[in-house]
Structures are given as C-alpha cells and as structure tokens.
C-alpha cells in the first residue's frame, strides 16, 4: 500500500448499522445551535441566522392545479 492509499479514509458503517450523528447528543439535550439561533452581527439581532438565507414561508400557490383530475392521479 502506498502513501496515497493510506491517506484515504475507509468507509464506516453499512447495512443495518446505526451510526451516531456528530451532534446527536446536542439535539437530544436541547442545546444544539440551529441556523435561526445564530445572531447576525450586521443586524444586531436574530433574524434567521446567516444573511441571504431566507425560508419561503408564503402560503401563495405557485401553480394552478385545476387542470388535473383527481381520478387521473
């Protein structure tokens, strides 16, 4: 085995394996930091975390689905 092959990490886990997520203990304990908990220094407050990332919370329909008959689905 050469130096290049030694630097490649081997795959871990497999079928039936349940690997633990790296921050699973934080999620379970309630102390995980979510993106909307990250303060935005430019705004001086919490506004959904990072600038330029916005969740689409609109209830407006984006298409007209009247052309599809339920029986055809």
N, CA, C, O and CB atoms as a CASP TS submission, in Angstrom:
PFRMAT TS
TARGET T0000
AUTHOR 0000-0000-0000
METHOD Language model
MODEL 1
PARENT N/A
ATOM      1  N   UNK     1       0.853  -1.176   0.000  1.00  0.00           N
ATOM      2  CA  UNK     1       0.000   0.000   0.000  1.00  0.00           C
ATOM      3  C   UNK     1       0.898   1.237   0.000  1.00  0.00           C
ATOM      4  O   UNK     1       1.841   1.333   0.785  1.00  0.00           O
ATOM      5  CB  UNK     1      -0.970  -0.001   1.230  1.00  0.00           C
ATOM      6  N   UNK     2       0.588   2.185  -0.895  1.00  0.00           N
ATOM      7  CA  UNK     2       1.416   3.386  -0.960  1.00  0.00           C
ATOM      8  C   UNK     2       0.864   4.478  -0.029  1.00  0.00           C
ATOM      9  O   UNK     2      -0.168   4.282   0.614  1.00  0.00           O
ATOM     10  CB  UNK     2       1.492   3.907  -2.414  1.00  0.00           C
ATOM     11  N   UNK     3       1.555   5.631   0.041  1.00  0.00           N
ATOM     12  CA  UNK     3       1.175   6.718   0.949  1.00  0.00           C
ATOM     13  C   UNK     3      -0.186   7.303   0.592  1.00  0.00           C
ATOM     14  O   UNK     3      -0.945   7.698   1.477  1.00  0.00           O
ATOM     15  CB  UNK     3       2.232   7.818   0.924  1.00  0.00           C
ATOM     16  N   UNK     4      -0.500   7.359  -0.707  1.00  0.00           N
ATOM     17  CA  UNK     4      -1.796   7.900  -1.127  1.00  0.00           C
ATOM     18  C   UNK     4      -2.933   7.021  -0.628  1.00  0.00           C
ATOM     19  O   UNK     4      -3.928   7.526  -0.109  1.00  0.00           O
ATOM     20  CB  UNK     4      -1.861   8.027  -2.655  1.00  0.00           C
ATOM     21  N   UNK     5      -2.789   5.713  -0.784  1.00  0.00           N
ATOM     22  CA  UNK     5      -3.827   4.788  -0.342  1.00  0.00           C
ATOM     23  C   UNK     5      -4.007   4.821   1.172  1.00  0.00           C
ATOM     24  O   UNK     5      -5.116   4.622   1.669  1.00  0.00           O
ATOM     25  CB  UNK     5      -3.494   3.377  -0.793  1.00  0.00           C
ATOM     26  N   UNK     6      -2.938   5.067   1.898  1.00  0.00           N
ATOM     27  CA  UNK     6      -3.017   5.127   3.353  1.00  0.00           C
ATOM     28  C   UNK     6      -3.756   6.376   3.829  1.00  0.00           C
ATOM     29  O   UNK     6      -4.328   6.372   4.919  1.00  0.00           O
ATOM     30  CB  UNK     6      -1.622   5.089   3.954  1.00  0.00           C
ATOM     31  N   UNK     7      -3.753   7.456   3.023  1.00  0.00           N
ATOM     32  CA  UNK     7      -4.391   8.699   3.445  1.00  0.00           C
ATOM     33  C   UNK     7      -5.888   8.720   3.162  1.00  0.00           C
ATOM     34  O   UNK     7      -6.586   9.627   3.616  1.00  0.00           O
ATOM     35  CB  UNK     7      -3.733   9.868   2.762  1.00  0.00           C
ATOM     36  N   UNK     8      -6.395   7.737   2.419  1.00  0.00           N
ATOM     37  CA  UNK     8      -7.820   7.685   2.102  1.00  0.00           C
ATOM     38  C   UNK     8      -8.547   6.973   3.243  1.00  0.00           C
ATOM     39  O   UNK     8      -8.259   5.813   3.538  1.00  0.00           O
ATOM     40  CB  UNK     8      -8.070   6.958   0.737  1.00  0.00           C
ATOM     41  N   UNK     9      -9.501   7.677   3.893  1.00  0.00           N
ATOM     42  CA  UNK     9     -10.220   7.016   4.988  1.00  0.00           C
ATOM     43  C   UNK     9     -11.143   5.934   4.452  1.00  0.00           C
ATOM     44  O   UNK     9     -11.722   6.078   3.375  1.00  0.00           O
ATOM     45  CB  UNK     9     -11.026   8.039   5.804  1.00  0.00           C
ATOM     46  N   UNK    10     -11.275   4.866   5.197  1.00  0.00           N
ATOM     47  CA  UNK    10     -12.155   3.788   4.762  1.00  0.00           C
ATOM     48  C   UNK    10     -13.588   4.114   5.154  1.00  0.00           C
ATOM     49  O   UNK    10     -13.834   4.843   6.115  1.00  0.00           O
ATOM     50  CB  UNK    10     -11.716   2.435   5.370  1.00  0.00           C
ATOM     51  N   UNK    11     -14.516   3.569   4.403  1.00  0.00           N
ATOM     52  CA  UNK    11     -15.932   3.782   4.689  1.00  0.00           C
ATOM     53  C   UNK    11     -16.291   3.073   5.981  1.00  0.00           C
ATOM     54  O   UNK    11     -15.797   1.983   6.269  1.00  0.00           O
ATOM     55  CB  UNK    11     -16.821   3.281   3.524  1.00  0.00           C
ATOM     56  N   UNK    12     -17.157   3.708   6.750  1.00  0.00           N
ATOM     57  CA  UNK    12     -17.593   3.105   8.002  1.00  0.00           C
ATOM     58  C   UNK    12     -19.089   2.877   7.945  1.00  0.00           C
ATOM     59  O   UNK    12     -19.806   3.559   7.213  1.00  0.00           O
ATOM     60  CB  UNK    12     -17.217   3.991   9.211  1.00  0.00           C
ATOM     61  N   UNK    13     -19.541   1.938   8.703  1.00  0.00           N
ATOM     62  CA  UNK    13     -20.968   1.648   8.729  1.00  0.00           C
ATOM     63  C   UNK    13     -21.346   0.704   7.618  1.00  0.00           C
ATOM     64  O   UNK    13     -20.489   0.189   6.900  1.00  0.00           O
ATOM     65  CB  UNK    13     -21.776   2.924   8.623  1.00  0.00           C
ATOM     66  N   UNK    14     -22.612   0.485   7.486  1.00  0.00           N
ATOM     67  CA  UNK    14     -23.101  -0.408   6.456  1.00  0.00           C
ATOM     68  C   UNK    14     -24.564  -0.715   6.678  1.00  0.00           C
ATOM     69  O   UNK    14     -25.241  -0.046   7.458  1.00  0.00           O
ATOM     70  CB  UNK    14     -22.287  -1.689   6.423  1.00  0.00           C
ATOM     71  N   UNK    15     -25.040  -1.720   5.996  1.00  0.00           N
ATOM     72  CA  UNK    15     -26.441  -2.105   6.106  1.00  0.00           C
ATOM     73  C   UNK    15     -26.730  -2.549   7.533  1.00  0.00           C
ATOM     74  O   UNK    15     -26.023  -3.390   8.088  1.00  0.00           O
ATOM     75  CB  UNK    15     -26.789  -3.230   5.099  1.00  0.00           C
ATOM     76  N   UNK    16     -27.771  -1.978   8.118  1.00  0.00           N
ATOM     77  CA  UNK    16     -28.158  -2.345   9.474  1.00  0.00           C
ATOM     78  C   UNK    16     -27.389  -1.622  10.556  1.00  0.00           C
ATOM     79  O   UNK    16     -27.685  -1.797  11.737  1.00  0.00           O
ATOM     80  CB  UNK    16     -27.991  -3.796   9.659  1.00  0.00           C
ATOM     81  N   UNK    17     -26.409  -0.813  10.187  1.00  0.00           N
ATOM     82  CA  UNK    17     -25.622  -0.075  11.168  1.00  0.00           C
ATOM     83  C   UNK    17     -26.310   1.256  11.464  1.00  0.00           C
ATOM     84  O   UNK    17     -26.873   1.870  10.558  1.00  0.00           O
ATOM     85  CB  UNK    17     -24.170   0.154  10.659  1.00  0.00           C
ATOM     86  N   UNK    18     -26.274   1.701  12.686  1.00  0.00           N
ATOM     87  CA  UNK    18     -26.886   2.971  13.085  1.00  0.00           C
ATOM     88  C   UNK    18     -25.819   3.896  13.653  1.00  0.00           C
ATOM     89  O   UNK    18     -25.653   3.976  14.870  1.00  0.00           O
ATOM     90  CB  UNK    18     -28.017   2.742  14.124  1.00  0.00           C
ATOM     91  N   UNK    19     -25.093   4.596  12.783  1.00  0.00           N
ATOM     92  CA  UNK    19     -24.050   5.482  13.284  1.00  0.00           C
ATOM     93  C   UNK    19     -24.655   6.686  14.013  1.00  0.00           C
ATOM     94  O   UNK    19     -25.738   7.151  13.656  1.00  0.00           O
ATOM     95  CB  UNK    19     -23.153   5.954  12.131  1.00  0.00           C
ATOM     96  N   UNK    20     -23.966   7.176  15.014  1.00  0.00           N
ATOM     97  CA  UNK    20     -24.419   8.325  15.792  1.00  0.00           C
ATOM     98  C   UNK    20     -24.003   9.595  15.070  1.00  0.00           C
ATOM     99  O   UNK    20     -22.844   9.739  14.681  1.00  0.00           O
ATOM    100  CB  UNK    20     -23.844   8.292  17.237  1.00  0.00           C
ATOM    101  N   UNK    21     -24.941  10.517  14.891  1.00  0.00           N
ATOM    102  CA  UNK    21     -24.644  11.808  14.271  1.00  0.00           C
ATOM    103  C   UNK    21     -23.736  12.587  15.210  1.00  0.00           C
ATOM    104  O   UNK    21     -23.857  12.472  16.430  1.00  0.00           O
ATOM    105  CB  UNK    21     -25.954  12.610  13.959  1.00  0.00           C
ATOM    106  N   UNK    22     -22.827  13.380  14.650  1.00  0.00           N
ATOM    107  CA  UNK    22     -21.837  14.082  15.466  1.00  0.00           C
ATOM    108  C   UNK    22     -22.443  15.055  16.474  1.00  0.00           C
ATOM    109  O   UNK    22     -21.815  15.352  17.490  1.00  0.00           O
ATOM    110  CB  UNK    22     -20.896  14.826  14.575  1.00  0.00           C
ATOM    111  N   UNK    23     -23.649  15.557  16.216  1.00  0.00           N
ATOM    112  CA  UNK    23     -24.275  16.467  17.178  1.00  0.00           C
ATOM    113  C   UNK    23     -25.578  15.896  17.735  1.00  0.00           C
ATOM    114  O   UNK    23     -26.431  16.647  18.208  1.00  0.00           O
ATOM    115  CB  UNK    23     -24.540  17.820  16.524  1.00  0.00           C
ATOM    116  N   UNK    24     -25.733  14.597  17.681  1.00  0.00           N
ATOM    117  CA  UNK    24     -26.970  13.971  18.158  1.00  0.00           C
ATOM    118  C   UNK    24     -27.213  14.268  19.626  1.00  0.00           C
ATOM    119  O   UNK    24     -28.348  14.540  20.017  1.00  0.00           O
ATOM    120  CB  UNK    24     -26.922  12.464  17.938  1.00  0.00           C
ATOM    121  N   UNK    25     -26.173  14.222  20.446  1.00  0.00           N
ATOM    122  CA  UNK    25     -26.350  14.480  21.876  1.00  0.00           C
ATOM    123  C   UNK    25     -26.807  15.912  22.135  1.00  0.00           C
ATOM    124  O   UNK    25     -27.525  16.164  23.103  1.00  0.00           O
ATOM    125  CB  UNK    25     -25.048  14.207  22.626  1.00  0.00           C
ATOM    126  N   UNK    26     -26.402  16.856  21.280  1.00  0.00           N
ATOM    127  CA  UNK    26     -26.841  18.244  21.435  1.00  0.00           C
ATOM    128  C   UNK    26     -28.314  18.394  21.077  1.00  0.00           C
ATOM    129  O   UNK    26     -29.043  19.129  21.743  1.00  0.00           O
ATOM    130  CB  UNK    26     -25.991  19.176  20.563  1.00  0.00           C
ATOM    131  N   UNK    27     -28.758  17.699  20.025  1.00  0.00           N
ATOM    132  CA  UNK    27     -30.164  17.765  19.630  1.00  0.00           C
ATOM    133  C   UNK    27     -31.056  17.153  20.710  1.00  0.00           C
ATOM    134  O   UNK    27     -32.104  17.708  21.041  1.00  0.00           O
ATOM    135  CB  UNK    27     -30.380  17.042  18.288  1.00  0.00           C
ATOM    136  N   UNK    28     -30.646  16.027  21.249  1.00  0.00           N
ATOM    137  CA  UNK    28     -31.443  15.339  22.259  1.00  0.00           C
ATOM    138  C   UNK    28     -31.514  16.147  23.551  1.00  0.00           C
ATOM    139  O   UNK    28     -32.558  16.184  24.201  1.00  0.00           O
ATOM    140  CB  UNK    28     -30.865  13.953  22.537  1.00  0.00           C
ATOM    141  N   UNK    29     -30.417  16.788  23.925  1.00  0.00           N
ATOM    142  CA  UNK    29     -30.388  17.549  25.179  1.00  0.00           C
ATOM    143  C   UNK    29     -31.006  18.934  25.046  1.00  0.00           C
ATOM    144  O   UNK    29     -31.232  19.612  26.049  1.00  0.00           O
ATOM    145  CB  UNK    29     -28.965  17.681  25.664  1.00  0.00           C
ATOM    146  N   UNK    30     -31.284  19.363  23.806  1.00  0.00           N
ATOM    147  CA  UNK    30     -31.882  20.679  23.600  1.00  0.00           C
ATOM    148  C   UNK    30     -30.876  21.802  23.546  1.00  0.00           C
ATOM    149  O   UNK    30     -31.260  22.971  23.601  1.00  0.00           O
ATOM    150  CB  UNK    30     -32.860  20.958  24.675  1.00  0.00           C
ATOM    151  N   UNK    31     -29.593  21.484  23.441  1.00  0.00           N
ATOM    152  CA  UNK    31     -28.580  22.542  23.421  1.00  0.00           C
ATOM    153  C   UNK    31     -27.906  22.694  22.062  1.00  0.00           C
ATOM    154  O   UNK    31     -26.845  23.312  21.967  1.00  0.00           O
ATOM    155  CB  UNK    31     -27.534  22.267  24.470  1.00  0.00           C
ATOM    156  N   UNK    32     -28.502  22.143  21.016  1.00  0.00           N
ATOM    157  CA  UNK    32     -27.950  22.300  19.667  1.00  0.00           C
ATOM    158  C   UNK    32     -28.228  23.712  19.155  1.00  0.00           C
ATOM    159  O   UNK    32     -29.263  24.298  19.469  1.00  0.00           O
ATOM    160  CB  UNK    32     -28.550  21.243  18.699  1.00  0.00           C
ATOM    161  N   UNK    33     -27.303  24.252  18.368  1.00  0.00           N
ATOM    162  CA  UNK    33     -27.480  25.569  17.768  1.00  0.00           C
ATOM    163  C   UNK    33     -28.038  25.385  16.366  1.00  0.00           C
ATOM    164  O   UNK    33     -27.395  24.790  15.500  1.00  0.00           O
ATOM    165  CB  UNK    33     -26.137  26.365  17.739  1.00  0.00           C
ATOM    166  N   UNK    34     -29.234  25.898  16.155  1.00  0.00           N
ATOM    167  CA  UNK    34     -29.864  25.844  14.844  1.00  0.00           C
ATOM    168  C   UNK    34     -29.580  27.142  14.105  1.00  0.00           C
ATOM    169  O   UNK    34     -29.198  28.136  14.723  1.00  0.00           O
ATOM    170  CB  UNK    34     -31.390  25.599  14.967  1.00  0.00           C
ATOM    171  N   UNK    35     -29.761  27.144  12.802  1.00  0.00           N
ATOM    172  CA  UNK    35     -29.394  28.303  11.993  1.00  0.00           C
ATOM    173  C   UNK    35     -30.173  29.550  12.398  1.00  0.00           C
ATOM    174  O   UNK    35     -29.656  30.661  12.276  1.00  0.00           O
ATOM    175  CB  UNK    35     -29.626  28.006  10.521  1.00  0.00           C
ATOM    176  N   UNK    36     -31.400  29.391  12.876  1.00  0.00           N
ATOM    177  CA  UNK    36     -32.149  30.578  13.286  1.00  0.00           C
ATOM    178  C   UNK    36     -31.761  31.062  14.680  1.00  0.00           C
ATOM    179  O   UNK    36     -32.278  32.079  15.143  1.00  0.00           O
ATOM    180  CB  UNK    36     -33.632  30.289  13.243  1.00  0.00           C
ATOM    181  N   UNK    37     -30.862  30.351  15.355  1.00  0.00           N
ATOM    182  CA  UNK    37     -30.347  30.791  16.649  1.00  0.00           C
ATOM    183  C   UNK    37     -29.052  31.584  16.511  1.00  0.00           C
ATOM    184  O   UNK    37     -28.577  32.162  17.488  1.00  0.00           O
ATOM    185  CB  UNK    37     -30.122  29.594  17.552  1.00  0.00           C
ATOM    186  N   UNK    38     -28.475  31.618  15.315  1.00  0.00           N
ATOM    187  CA  UNK    38     -27.202  32.297  15.101  1.00  0.00           C
ATOM    188  C   UNK    38     -27.465  33.782  14.915  1.00  0.00           C
ATOM    189  O   UNK    38     -28.234  34.176  14.039  1.00  0.00           O
ATOM    190  CB  UNK    38     -26.447  31.710  13.874  1.00  0.00           C
ATOM    191  N   UNK    39     -26.830  34.604  15.736  1.00  0.00           N
ATOM    192  CA  UNK    39     -27.022  36.052  15.646  1.00  0.00           C
ATOM    193  C   UNK    39     -26.344  36.591  14.395  1.00  0.00           C
ATOM    194  O   UNK    39     -25.270  36.127  14.011  1.00  0.00           O
ATOM    195  CB  UNK    39     -26.471  36.758  16.905  1.00  0.00           C
ATOM    196  N   UNK    40     -26.973  37.569  13.765  1.00  0.00           N
ATOM    197  CA  UNK    40     -26.409  38.236  12.594  1.00  0.00           C
ATOM    198  C   UNK    40     -25.823  39.563  13.053  1.00  0.00           C
ATOM    199  O   UNK    40     -26.576  40.487  13.360  1.00  0.00           O
ATOM    200  CB  UNK    40     -27.489  38.448  11.473  1.00  0.00           C
ATOM    201  N   UNK    41     -24.491  39.684  13.108  1.00  0.00           N
ATOM    202  CA  UNK    41     -23.868  40.906  13.612  1.00  0.00           C
ATOM    203  C   UNK    41     -24.256  42.149  12.820  1.00  0.00           C
ATOM    204  O   UNK    41     -24.308  43.241  13.385  1.00  0.00           O
ATOM    205  CB  UNK    41     -22.375  40.755  13.599  1.00  0.00           C
ATOM    206  N   UNK    42     -24.527  42.008  11.537  1.00  0.00           N
ATOM    207  CA  UNK    42     -24.883  43.168  10.719  1.00  0.00           C
ATOM    208  C   UNK    42     -26.240  43.729  11.129  1.00  0.00           C
ATOM    209  O   UNK    42     -26.473  44.931  11.007  1.00  0.00           O
ATOM    210  CB  UNK    42     -24.895  42.791   9.233  1.00  0.00           C
ATOM    211  N   UNK    43     -27.128  42.880  11.607  1.00  0.00           N
ATOM    212  CA  UNK    43     -28.459  43.329  12.000  1.00  0.00           C
ATOM    213  C   UNK    43     -28.564  43.569  13.500  1.00  0.00           C
ATOM    214  O   UNK    43     -29.506  44.209  13.967  1.00  0.00           O
ATOM    215  CB  UNK    43     -29.495  42.314  11.572  1.00  0.00           C
ATOM    216  N   UNK    44     -27.602  43.058  14.247  1.00  0.00           N
ATOM    217  CA  UNK    44     -27.609  43.244  15.687  1.00  0.00           C
ATOM    218  C   UNK    44     -28.686  42.452  16.401  1.00  0.00           C
ATOM    219  O   UNK    44     -29.001  42.742  17.555  1.00  0.00           O
ATOM    220  CB  UNK    44     -27.772  44.679  16.000  1.00  0.00           C
ATOM    221  N   UNK    45     -29.242  41.484  15.755  1.00  0.00           N
ATOM    222  CA  UNK    45     -30.295  40.681  16.364  1.00  0.00           C
ATOM    223  C   UNK    45     -30.380  39.341  15.657  1.00  0.00           C
ATOM    224  O   UNK    45     -29.609  39.050  14.742  1.00  0.00           O
ATOM    225  CB  UNK    45     -31.655  41.413  16.311  1.00  0.00           C
ATOM    226  N   UNK    46     -31.313  38.548  16.091  1.00  0.00           N
ATOM    227  CA  UNK    46     -31.536  37.245  15.462  1.00  0.00           C
ATOM    228  C   UNK    46     -32.584  37.388  14.382  1.00  0.00           C
ATOM    229  O   UNK    46     -33.741  37.687  14.677  1.00  0.00           O
ATOM    230  CB  UNK    46     -31.968  36.183  16.503  1.00  0.00           C
ATOM    231  N   UNK    47     -32.203  37.182  13.153  1.00  0.00           N
ATOM    232  CA  UNK    47     -33.134  37.237  12.025  1.00  0.00           C
ATOM    233  C   UNK    47     -32.912  36.046  11.113  1.00  0.00           C
ATOM    234  O   UNK    47     -32.628  36.217   9.928  1.00  0.00           O
ATOM    235  CB  UNK    47     -32.971  38.552  11.238  1.00  0.00           C
ATOM    236  N   UNK    48     -33.036  34.863  11.640  1.00  0.00           N
ATOM    237  CA  UNK    48     -32.923  33.671  10.815  1.00  0.00           C
ATOM    238  C   UNK    48     -31.500  33.292  10.485  1.00  0.00           C
ATOM    239  O   UNK    48     -31.269  32.556   9.525  1.00  0.00           O
ATOM    240  CB  UNK    48     -33.676  33.860   9.561  1.00  0.00           C
ATOM    241  N   UNK    49     -30.543  33.770  11.246  1.00  0.00           N
ATOM    242  CA  UNK    49     -29.177  33.326  11.054  1.00  0.00           C
ATOM    243  C   UNK    49     -28.427  34.089  10.004  1.00  0.00           C
ATOM    244  O   UNK    49     -28.320  35.313  10.082  1.00  0.00           O
ATOM    245  CB  UNK    49     -29.163  31.909  10.710  1.00  0.00           C
ATOM    246  N   UNK    50     -27.910  33.399   9.031  1.00  0.00           N
ATOM    247  CA  UNK    50     -26.989  33.983   8.072  1.00  0.00           C
ATOM    248  C   UNK    50     -27.688  34.859   7.056  1.00  0.00           C
ATOM    249  O   UNK    50     -28.811  34.576   6.638  1.00  0.00           O
ATOM    250  CB  UNK    50     -26.232  32.904   7.369  1.00  0.00           C
ATOM    251  N   UNK    51     -27.017  35.922   6.664  1.00  0.00           N
ATOM    252  CA  UNK    51     -27.568  36.868   5.695  1.00  0.00           C
ATOM    253  C   UNK    51     -27.716  36.188   4.332  1.00  0.00           C
ATOM    254  O   UNK    51     -26.825  35.456   3.901  1.00  0.00           O
ATOM    255  CB  UNK    51     -26.665  38.126   5.580  1.00  0.00           C
ATOM    256  N   UNK    52     -28.808  36.422   3.677  1.00  0.00           N
ATOM    257  CA  UNK    52     -29.004  35.869   2.347  1.00  0.00           C
ATOM    258  C   UNK    52     -29.705  34.530   2.332  1.00  0.00           C
ATOM    259  O   UNK    52     -30.025  34.017   1.259  1.00  0.00           O
ATOM    260  CB  UNK    52     -27.703  35.737   1.673  1.00  0.00           C
ATOM    261  N   UNK    53     -29.951  33.952   3.489  1.00  0.00           N
ATOM    262  CA  UNK    53     -30.668  32.683   3.556  1.00  0.00           C
ATOM    263  C   UNK    53     -32.059  32.986   4.094  1.00  0.00           C
ATOM    264  O   UNK    53     -32.209  33.448   5.225  1.00  0.00           O
ATOM    265  CB  UNK    53     -29.913  31.628   4.459  1.00  0.00           C
ATOM    266  N   UNK    54     -33.065  32.725   3.286  1.00  0.00           N
ATOM    267  CA  UNK    54     -34.429  33.036   3.677  1.00  0.00           C
ATOM    268  C   UNK    54     -35.311  31.816   3.451  1.00  0.00           C
ATOM    269  O   UNK    54     -35.236  31.168   2.406  1.00  0.00           O
ATOM    270  CB  UNK    54     -34.964  34.253   2.893  1.00  0.00           C
ATOM    271  N   UNK    55     -36.132  31.514   4.419  1.00  0.00           N
ATOM    272  CA  UNK    55     -37.088  30.423   4.267  1.00  0.00           C
ATOM    273  C   UNK    55     -38.320  30.952   3.553  1.00  0.00           C
ATOM    274  O   UNK    55     -38.765  32.068   3.823  1.00  0.00           O
ATOM    275  CB  UNK    55     -37.467  29.806   5.646  1.00  0.00           C
ATOM    276  N   UNK    56     -38.862  30.175   2.659  1.00  0.00           N
ATOM    277  CA  UNK    56     -40.067  30.568   1.944  1.00  0.00           C
ATOM    278  C   UNK    56     -41.270  30.199   2.803  1.00  0.00           C
ATOM    279  O   UNK    56     -41.648  29.031   2.893  1.00  0.00           O
ATOM    280  CB  UNK    56     -40.144  29.887   0.539  1.00  0.00           C
ATOM    281  N   UNK    57     -41.859  31.198   3.427  1.00  0.00           N
ATOM    282  CA  UNK    57     -42.989  30.956   4.311  1.00  0.00           C
ATOM    283  C   UNK    57     -44.301  31.418   3.692  1.00  0.00           C
ATOM    284  O   UNK    57     -45.288  31.608   4.402  1.00  0.00           O
ATOM    285  CB  UNK    57     -42.771  31.652   5.638  1.00  0.00           C
ATOM    286  N   UNK    58     -44.320  31.599   2.391  1.00  0.00           N
ATOM    287  CA  UNK    58     -45.510  32.082   1.702  1.00  0.00           C
ATOM    288  C   UNK    58     -46.546  30.974   1.591  1.00  0.00           C
ATOM    289  O   UNK    58     -46.214  29.809   1.372  1.00  0.00           O
ATOM    290  CB  UNK    58     -45.149  32.616   0.310  1.00  0.00           C
ATOM    291  N   UNK    59     -47.802  31.361   1.746  1.00  0.00           N
ATOM    292  CA  UNK    59     -48.891  30.412   1.573  1.00  0.00           C
ATOM    293  C   UNK    59     -49.513  30.542   0.187  1.00  0.00           C
ATOM    294  O   UNK    59     -50.537  29.921  -0.097  1.00  0.00           O
ATOM    295  CB  UNK    59     -49.952  30.619   2.650  1.00  0.00           C
ATOM    296  N   UNK    60     -48.908  31.334  -0.660  1.00  0.00           N
ATOM    297  CA  UNK    60     -49.409  31.556  -2.013  1.00  0.00           C
ATOM    298  C   UNK    60     -49.113  30.333  -2.875  1.00  0.00           C
ATOM    299  O   UNK    60     -48.035  29.746  -2.789  1.00  0.00           O
ATOM    300  CB  UNK    60     -48.778  32.830  -2.634  1.00  0.00           C
ATOM    301  N   UNK    61     -50.084  29.958  -3.707  1.00  0.00           N
ATOM    302  CA  UNK    61     -49.854  28.850  -4.634  1.00  0.00           C
ATOM    303  C   UNK    61     -48.965  29.332  -5.767  1.00  0.00           C
ATOM    304  O   UNK    61     -49.082  30.477  -6.206  1.00  0.00           O
ATOM    305  CB  UNK    61     -51.197  28.288  -5.186  1.00  0.00           C
ATOM    306  N   UNK    62     -48.092  28.482  -6.237  1.00  0.00           N
ATOM    307  CA  UNK    62     -47.196  28.825  -7.327  1.00  0.00           C
ATOM    308  C   UNK    62     -47.658  28.266  -8.659  1.00  0.00           C
ATOM    309  O   UNK    62     -47.066  28.564  -9.696  1.00  0.00           O
ATOM    310  CB  UNK    62     -45.815  28.333  -7.026  1.00  0.00           C
ATOM    311  N   UNK    63     -48.692  27.471  -8.644  1.00  0.00           N
ATOM    312  CA  UNK    63     -49.194  26.916  -9.894  1.00  0.00           C
ATOM    313  C   UNK    63     -50.697  26.718  -9.784  1.00  0.00           C
ATOM    314  O   UNK    63     -51.265  26.702  -8.691  1.00  0.00           O
ATOM    315  CB  UNK    63     -48.487  25.581 -10.235  1.00  0.00           C
ATOM    316  N   UNK    64     -51.310  26.573 -10.914  1.00  0.00           N
ATOM    317  CA  UNK    64     -52.744  26.325 -10.956  1.00  0.00           C
ATOM    318  C   UNK    64     -52.948  24.838 -11.184  1.00  0.00           C
ATOM    319  O   UNK    64     -52.632  24.322 -12.256  1.00  0.00           O
ATOM    320  CB  UNK    64     -53.444  27.174 -12.070  1.00  0.00           C
ATOM    321  N   UNK    65     -53.465  24.160 -10.200  1.00  0.00           N
ATOM    322  CA  UNK    65     -53.612  22.711 -10.308  1.00  0.00           C
ATOM    323  C   UNK    65     -55.027  22.301 -10.694  1.00  0.00           C
ATOM    324  O   UNK    65     -55.424  21.157 -10.470  1.00  0.00           O
ATOM    325  CB  UNK    65     -53.230  22.054  -9.001  1.00  0.00           C
ATOM    326  N   UNK    66     -55.796  23.231 -11.276  1.00  0.00           N
ATOM    327  CA  UNK    66     -57.175  22.890 -11.644  1.00  0.00           C
ATOM    328  C   UNK    66     -57.243  21.999 -12.872  1.00  0.00           C
ATOM    329  O   UNK    66     -58.300  21.438 -13.159  1.00  0.00           O
ATOM    330  CB  UNK    66     -57.974  24.151 -11.890  1.00  0.00           C
ATOM    331  N   UNK    67     -56.143  21.852 -13.608  1.00  0.00           N
ATOM    332  CA  UNK    67     -56.160  21.061 -14.829  1.00  0.00           C
ATOM    333  C   UNK    67     -55.935  19.583 -14.603  1.00  0.00           C
ATOM    334  O   UNK    67     -55.865  18.828 -15.573  1.00  0.00           O
ATOM    335  CB  UNK    67     -55.135  21.568 -15.763  1.00  0.00           C
ATOM    336  N   UNK    68     -55.819  19.141 -13.375  1.00  0.00           N
ATOM    337  CA  UNK    68     -55.550  17.735 -13.087  1.00  0.00           C
ATOM    338  C   UNK    68     -56.755  17.127 -12.382  1.00  0.00           C
ATOM    339  O   UNK    68     -57.139  17.566 -11.298  1.00  0.00           O
ATOM    340  CB  UNK    68     -54.270  17.579 -12.223  1.00  0.00           C
ATOM    341  N   UNK    69     -57.330  16.143 -12.986  1.00  0.00           N
ATOM    342  CA  UNK    69     -58.479  15.476 -12.373  1.00  0.00           C
ATOM    343  C   UNK    69     -57.985  14.493 -11.320  1.00  0.00           C
ATOM    344  O   UNK    69     -57.032  13.757 -11.577  1.00  0.00           O
ATOM    345  CB  UNK    69     -59.340  14.748 -13.443  1.00  0.00           C
ATOM    346  N   UNK    70     -58.604  14.459 -10.143  1.00  0.00           N
ATOM    347  CA  UNK    70     -58.157  13.530  -9.093  1.00  0.00           C
ATOM    348  C   UNK    70     -58.195  12.075  -9.537  1.00  0.00           C
ATOM    349  O   UNK    70     -57.396  11.267  -9.065  1.00  0.00           O
ATOM    350  CB  UNK    70     -59.012  13.697  -7.857  1.00  0.00           C
ATOM    351  N   UNK    71     -59.101  11.733 -10.425  1.00  0.00           N
ATOM    352  CA  UNK    71     -59.186  10.344 -10.872  1.00  0.00           C
ATOM    353  C   UNK    71     -57.985   9.948 -11.724  1.00  0.00           C
ATOM    354  O   UNK    71     -57.660   8.765 -11.835  1.00  0.00           O
ATOM    355  CB  UNK    71     -60.471  10.124 -11.658  1.00  0.00           C
ATOM    356  N   UNK    72     -57.323  10.941 -12.327  1.00  0.00           N
ATOM    357  CA  UNK    72     -56.165  10.645 -13.166  1.00  0.00           C
ATOM    358  C   UNK    72     -54.903  10.423 -12.338  1.00  0.00           C
ATOM    359  O   UNK    72     -53.904   9.914 -12.845  1.00  0.00           O
ATOM    360  CB  UNK    72     -55.938  11.773 -14.159  1.00  0.00           C
ATOM    361  N   UNK    73     -54.950  10.795 -11.099  1.00  0.00           N
ATOM    362  CA  UNK    73     -53.750  10.697 -10.256  1.00  0.00           C
ATOM    363  C   UNK    73     -53.477   9.279  -9.842  1.00  0.00           C
ATOM    364  O   UNK    73     -52.506   9.019  -9.131  1.00  0.00           O
ATOM    365  CB  UNK    73     -53.889  11.563  -9.024  1.00  0.00           C
TER
END
